Amino acid sequence: MLVNHKFLNSYPLVGKKILIIGTFNPDVPCNKAEFFYGRAKNYFWDLLPSVFAKESLKGDVQKQKEFLETYDIELSDLILSVNMNETDICNYGDDKLKDVKGYNTDNILEILKKGKTKEVYFTRKSFDKSVENIKTEIYKIKDFCDKNSIRFRFLPTPARFLTEKKRQEWQECFNSRPFL
């Protein structure tokens, strides 16, 4: 069965200073997330605010949106849709993303071509071979950034667990930014 992204149609890219790209947020009944990175075992809303010396925003979608606006950040995901077995739709492992039917790469590149985005972060550092073409697609974006003086960095995934080491890696990545 074809599973589409839950939020991309509701939050199209407009071109903010910072773009953070994740992987996929499925539009399935068992996904209770109300916004990007909103699943229970995702710590994005703990990590990102801490980079800016702010308290966790986990679970407060309105404050998350205000935070993004304040810091000129927008969110997107790389995968638009995936063909999945119906029995797997509530399993979020990479091994369930074998049959990607659509990537968001072209939309992301179109926004980057507008020139407002100065920093791009991808919330994963490793690439499971089971996710078809994910490395190829993110490297299209990275290559564009490199050629157009847009800062591109890989972040440790905010999913599954939160450690002080992961928080430190996020802070180091963001704090090493040149003044923009």
Summary of the structure (lengths in Angstrom):
residues: 180
radius of gyration: 15.6
end to end distance: 43.9
largest distance: 47.9
contacts: 517
relative contact order: 0.21
helix: 33%
strand: 19%
